[in-house]
Amino acid sequence: MIHLVWPWLILVLPLPWLIRWLLPPLLPAEQAAMKVPFLEDFADGGTRAVSRPRQWPLRLAALAWLLLVAAGMRPQWLGEPIEQTVSGRDLMLAIDLSGSMEEQDFVINKQQVDRLTAAKWVAGDFIERRVGDRMGLILFGTQAYLQTPLTFDRKTVKTLLQESFINMAGENTAIGDAIGLAIKRLKNQPANSRVLILMTDGANTAGEVSPLKAAELAAEHHLKIYTIGIGADEMIVRSLFGARKVNPSRDLDEKTLLDIAQKTGGRYFRARNTRELDNIYLLLDQLEPINKDSQFFRPRRELFYWPLGLALALAGAIGLSRLRES
């Protein structure tokens, strides 16, 4: 169907006729007449010389004005309603990019990979599944950065996550600053929709705000935090002196991550391998289900350029006729 954005502009339609009726003619007939004392000598010739003015330029001008008014009302073609699912949830991901994330204690497709690669692999699928959520991305190391503000464009969030790299934000770990940045970005959103998923493999070693203080502020702003501790419990290291077992996650501060989750009404998860990490994100889908609130929108296609183009063509035709007459 055709929809007019500014239908009230039809009120200007009689404007040219009002102007012609209200304003005096530019050159009155009395001043324009030529006085000839021997008018009788030109009686016959004058009668033959006078011709009626052509009416088609005036009609074209009137039609051009009608088309201009029609274009000004901005006609649009409205398509059929399309359903969109919107959850109303604002979900922020905070991913650790500190130097320890380069530890290669995860396996993807039988290939040893570092922790950040495993996080990208699993979190990317999680982002794609969150249809209807507004998502944002925080990357933190020595400092915390907002990489993507809240948006429905999940493809952009996933792309910017995939483009991140270790030490991009510094070698240390500022967990408290990452939480503080999430609070700043989510505090003005509806209280029952604020969720932060924070993933790290270490302890807080940088930043201006302690993680527990930041968690208290998050609880005051009704921000629910799910924390994920990433990294294997043991791995085999081979050297010239033989093979030995080491704990690559010895620096992981599980107690602080657990306290953060408890203070904010969230949960703490431990991901020792890719399978556990994937299961955590599947569980998060259950803990924070996607609502099926439906909204409808109708695609719009602008039509104003058709009457506008015709009006300009008519104006050009009138202008050419005037040039030929002159």
C-alpha positions as CSV (number, residue, x, y, z in Angstrom):
1,M,0.0,0.0,0.0
2,I,1.0,3.6,-0.5
3,H,1.7,5.7,2.6
4,L,2.2,9.5,2.7
5,V,4.7,10.7,5.4
6,W,3.7,14.4,5.3
7,P,0.1,14.4,3.9
8,W,-0.5,17.9,5.4
9,L,1.6,19.4,2.6
10,I,-1.5,19.1,0.4
11,L,-2.6,22.4,2.0
12,V,0.0,24.3,0.0
13,L,-1.6,23.1,-3.3
14,P,-3.6,26.3,-3.9
15,L,-0.7,28.6,-3.1
16,P,0.2,29.7,-6.7
17,W,-3.5,30.6,-7.4
18,L,-3.7,32.5,-4.1
19,I,-0.5,34.4,-5.0
20,R,-1.9,35.3,-8.5
21,W,-5.2,36.4,-7.0
22,L,-3.8,38.5,-4.1
23,L,-0.8,40.2,-5.7
24,P,-1.3,42.9,-8.4
25,P,-0.1,42.2,-11.9
26,L,3.5,43.1,-12.5
27,L,2.7,45.5,-15.4
28,P,-0.9,47.0,-15.4
29,A,-2.7,47.1,-18.7
30,E,-3.0,50.9,-18.5
31,Q,0.8,51.3,-18.4
32,A,1.5,48.7,-21.0
33,A,-0.9,50.1,-23.6
34,M,0.6,52.0,-26.5
35,K,-1.2,55.3,-27.3
36,V,-1.4,56.1,-31.0
37,P,-3.2,59.3,-32.1
38,F,-4.1,57.9,-35.4
39,L,-5.4,54.6,-34.2
40,E,-7.9,54.3,-37.1
41,D,-5.0,53.8,-39.6
42,F,-4.1,50.5,-37.7
43,A,-7.6,49.3,-37.1
44,D,-7.5,46.4,-39.6
45,G,-3.9,45.4,-39.0
46,G,-4.1,45.6,-35.3
47,T,-7.1,43.2,-35.3
48,R,-5.1,40.7,-37.3
49,A,-1.9,41.0,-35.3
50,V,-3.4,40.3,-31.8
51,S,-3.4,36.6,-31.0
52,R,-4.5,34.7,-28.0
53,P,-1.7,33.5,-25.7
54,R,-0.9,29.8,-25.7
55,Q,-2.4,27.9,-22.8
56,W,-0.2,24.8,-22.7
57,P,2.8,26.3,-20.8
58,L,0.4,27.3,-18.0
59,R,-1.1,23.9,-17.9
60,L,2.3,22.2,-17.8
61,A,3.3,24.5,-15.0
62,A,0.1,23.6,-13.0
63,L,0.9,19.9,-13.6
64,A,4.5,20.4,-12.5
65,W,3.3,22.1,-9.3
66,L,0.9,19.2,-8.5
67,L,3.8,16.8,-9.0
68,L,6.0,18.8,-6.7
69,V,3.4,18.8,-3.9
70,A,3.0,15.1,-4.4
71,A,6.7,14.6,-4.0
72,G,6.8,16.8,-1.0
73,M,4.2,14.6,0.8
74,R,6.9,11.9,0.5
75,P,4.9,8.8,-0.8
76,Q,6.2,5.4,0.3
77,W,5.4,1.9,-0.6
78,L,4.8,-0.3,2.5
79,G,5.5,-4.0,2.1
80,E,4.0,-6.9,4.0
81,P,4.6,-7.0,7.8
82,I,7.8,-9.0,8.8
83,E,8.1,-10.6,12.2
84,Q,11.2,-10.0,14.3
85,T,12.1,-11.7,17.6
86,V,13.4,-9.3,20.3
87,S,14.4,-10.5,23.8
88,G,15.1,-7.2,25.4
89,R,18.2,-8.6,27.1
90,D,21.5,-6.6,27.1
91,L,24.3,-9.1,27.2
92,M,28.0,-8.1,27.4
93,L,31.0,-10.4,26.8
94,A,34.3,-9.6,28.5
95,I,37.3,-11.6,27.2
96,D,40.7,-11.7,28.7
97,L,43.6,-10.9,26.2
98,S,46.5,-11.0,28.7
99,G,49.7,-12.7,27.9
100,S,48.8,-15.9,29.7
101,M,46.0,-16.6,27.2
102,E,48.7,-17.8,24.7
103,E,49.1,-21.0,26.7
104,Q,48.4,-23.9,24.3
105,D,46.4,-26.2,26.6
106,F,43.2,-26.6,24.4
107,V,42.5,-28.9,21.5
108,I,40.3,-28.1,18.5
109,N,40.0,-30.7,15.7
110,K,42.9,-32.7,17.2
111,Q,45.2,-29.7,17.0
112,Q,46.7,-27.9,20.0
113,V,45.6,-24.3,20.2
114,D,46.0,-21.4,22.7
115,R,43.2,-20.4,25.1
116,L,42.1,-17.3,23.1
117,T,41.6,-19.4,20.0
118,A,39.4,-21.8,21.9
119,A,37.5,-18.9,23.4
120,K,36.9,-17.4,20.0
121,W,35.8,-20.8,18.6
122,V,33.1,-21.4,21.3
123,A,32.0,-17.8,22.0
124,G,31.5,-17.2,18.3
125,D,28.9,-19.9,18.1
126,F,27.3,-18.5,21.3
127,I,27.0,-15.1,19.7
128,E,25.3,-16.5,16.6
129,R,22.7,-18.2,18.8
130,R,21.7,-15.1,20.7
131,V,19.1,-13.9,18.2
132,G,17.1,-11.0,19.6
133,D,19.7,-10.0,22.3
134,R,21.6,-6.8,22.1
135,M,25.3,-7.8,22.6
136,G,28.5,-5.9,23.4
137,L,32.1,-6.8,23.6
138,I,34.8,-5.8,26.2
139,L,38.4,-6.8,25.7
140,F,40.7,-6.4,28.7
141,G,44.3,-6.9,29.6
142,T,46.3,-4.2,31.5
143,Q,43.4,-2.0,30.6
144,A,39.7,-2.6,29.6
145,Y,38.3,-1.4,26.2
146,L,34.8,-1.3,24.8
147,Q,35.4,-3.0,21.5
148,T,31.7,-3.2,20.5
149,P,28.8,-1.2,22.1
150,L,25.4,-2.9,22.6
151,T,24.0,-3.8,19.2
152,F,21.7,-6.3,17.5
153,D,24.4,-6.8,14.8
154,R,25.8,-10.1,16.1
155,K,27.9,-10.5,13.0
156,T,30.0,-7.4,13.8
157,V,30.4,-8.5,17.4
158,K,31.7,-11.9,16.2
159,T,34.0,-10.4,13.6
160,L,35.6,-8.0,16.1
161,L,36.1,-10.9,18.6
162,Q,37.8,-12.9,15.9
163,E,40.1,-10.0,15.0
164,S,41.3,-9.6,18.6
165,F,44.7,-10.9,19.6
166,I,46.8,-11.7,22.7
167,N,48.4,-8.6,24.4
168,M,46.1,-6.3,22.4
169,A,45.1,-4.6,25.6
170,G,48.4,-5.3,27.6
171,E,50.0,-8.2,29.2
172,N,48.4,-8.0,32.7
173,T,44.8,-8.7,33.8
174,A,42.4,-5.9,34.9
175,I,39.3,-7.8,35.9
176,G,37.9,-5.1,38.1
177,D,38.2,-2.5,35.4
178,A,36.4,-4.8,32.9
179,I,33.5,-5.1,35.3
180,G,33.4,-1.4,35.9
181,L,33.3,-0.7,32.2
182,A,30.4,-3.1,31.8
183,I,28.5,-1.3,34.7
184,K,29.0,2.0,32.9
185,R,27.6,0.7,29.7
186,L,24.7,-1.3,31.1
187,K,23.5,0.9,34.1
188,N,21.0,2.8,32.0
189,Q,19.4,-0.3,30.5
190,P,16.4,-2.1,32.1
191,A,17.4,-3.7,35.4
192,N,16.1,-7.2,34.7
193,S,18.1,-7.5,31.4
194,R,21.7,-6.7,32.4
195,V,24.1,-9.7,32.0
196,L,27.9,-9.8,31.9
197,I,29.8,-13.0,30.9
198,L,33.5,-12.6,32.0
199,M,36.2,-15.0,30.9
200,T,39.7,-15.0,32.3
201,D,42.6,-17.4,32.9
202,G,44.3,-15.6,35.7
203,A,44.1,-13.2,38.7
204,N,43.6,-9.5,38.9
205,T,47.1,-7.9,38.4
206,A,46.2,-4.5,37.1
207,G,43.6,-1.8,37.0
208,E,42.2,0.9,39.4
209,V,39.3,-1.1,40.8
210,S,39.5,-4.3,42.7
211,P,37.3,-7.2,41.4
212,L,35.3,-7.5,44.6
213,K,34.6,-3.8,44.9
214,A,33.5,-3.8,41.2
215,A,31.2,-6.8,42.0
216,E,29.6,-4.9,44.8
217,L,28.9,-2.0,42.4
218,A,27.6,-4.4,39.9
219,A,25.1,-5.8,42.4
220,E,23.9,-2.3,43.3
221,H,23.2,-1.8,39.6
222,H,21.5,-5.2,39.2
223,L,24.1,-6.5,36.9
224,K,24.3,-10.3,36.9
225,I,27.8,-11.6,36.2
226,Y,28.7,-15.1,35.0
227,T,32.4,-15.8,35.4
228,I,34.4,-18.4,33.5
229,G,37.8,-19.6,34.6
230,I,39.6,-21.0,31.5
231,G,42.7,-23.2,31.4
232,A,43.7,-26.9,31.9
233,D,44.5,-28.3,35.3
234,E,47.5,-30.2,34.0
235,M,49.6,-30.7,30.9
236,I,52.7,-32.6,29.9
237,V,55.8,-30.5,29.2
238,R,58.7,-32.2,27.5
239,S,62.3,-31.0,27.8
240,L,65.8,-32.3,27.6
241,F,65.4,-33.8,31.0
242,G,62.2,-35.8,30.1
243,A,58.5,-35.2,30.4
244,R,56.8,-33.7,33.5
245,K,53.3,-32.6,34.5
246,V,52.6,-28.9,35.2
247,N,49.5,-27.0,36.2
248,P,49.1,-24.2,33.6
249,S,46.2,-22.7,35.6
250,R,48.1,-22.2,38.8
251,D,47.6,-18.4,38.6
252,L,43.8,-18.7,38.1
253,D,42.0,-17.0,41.1
254,E,38.9,-19.2,41.3
255,K,37.9,-17.9,44.7
256,T,37.6,-14.3,43.4
257,L,35.7,-15.4,40.4
258,L,33.3,-17.4,42.5
259,D,32.8,-14.4,44.9
260,I,32.1,-12.1,41.9
261,A,29.4,-14.5,40.6
262,Q,27.8,-15.0,44.1
263,K,27.7,-11.3,44.9
264,T,25.8,-10.5,41.6
265,G,23.5,-13.5,41.5
266,G,25.4,-15.2,38.7
267,R,27.4,-18.4,38.6
268,Y,31.1,-19.5,38.3
269,F,32.1,-22.0,35.7
270,R,35.4,-23.9,35.1
271,A,36.5,-24.7,31.6
272,R,39.4,-27.1,31.4
273,N,39.0,-28.0,27.8
274,T,37.0,-27.1,24.7
275,R,34.2,-29.5,25.5
276,E,33.6,-28.0,28.9
277,L,33.8,-24.5,27.5
278,D,31.2,-25.3,24.9
279,N,28.9,-26.9,27.5
280,I,29.2,-23.8,29.7
281,Y,27.9,-21.6,26.9
282,L,25.1,-24.1,26.2
283,L,24.2,-23.9,29.9
284,L,24.2,-20.1,29.7
285,D,21.6,-20.4,26.9
286,Q,19.4,-22.2,29.4
287,L,20.1,-19.8,32.3
288,E,19.4,-16.8,30.2
289,P,16.8,-18.0,27.7
290,I,15.9,-16.0,24.6
291,N,12.4,-14.6,25.0
292,K,10.1,-14.9,22.0
293,D,8.6,-11.5,22.1
294,S,7.6,-10.7,18.5
295,Q,7.7,-7.3,16.9
296,F,6.7,-6.4,13.4
297,F,8.0,-4.0,10.9
298,R,7.1,-3.1,7.4
299,P,9.7,-2.5,4.7
300,R,9.5,0.9,3.1
301,R,10.4,1.9,-0.4
302,E,10.6,5.6,-1.3
303,L,8.5,6.8,-4.3
304,F,8.9,10.6,-4.1
305,Y,11.6,10.6,-6.8
306,W,9.1,9.6,-9.5
307,P,6.8,12.8,-9.2
308,L,9.9,14.9,-8.5
309,G,11.6,13.7,-11.7
310,L,8.5,14.3,-13.8
311,A,8.1,17.8,-12.3
312,L,11.7,18.7,-13.2
313,A,11.2,17.4,-16.7
314,L,8.1,19.5,-17.2
315,A,9.9,22.6,-15.8
316,G,12.7,21.9,-18.3
317,A,10.2,21.7,-21.2
318,I,8.6,25.0,-20.2
319,G,12.1,26.6,-19.9
320,L,13.0,25.4,-23.4
321,S,9.8,26.8,-24.9
322,R,10.5,30.2,-23.4
323,L,14.0,30.2,-24.9
324,R,12.7,29.4,-28.3
325,E,10.2,32.2,-28.1
326,S,12.9,34.7,-27.2
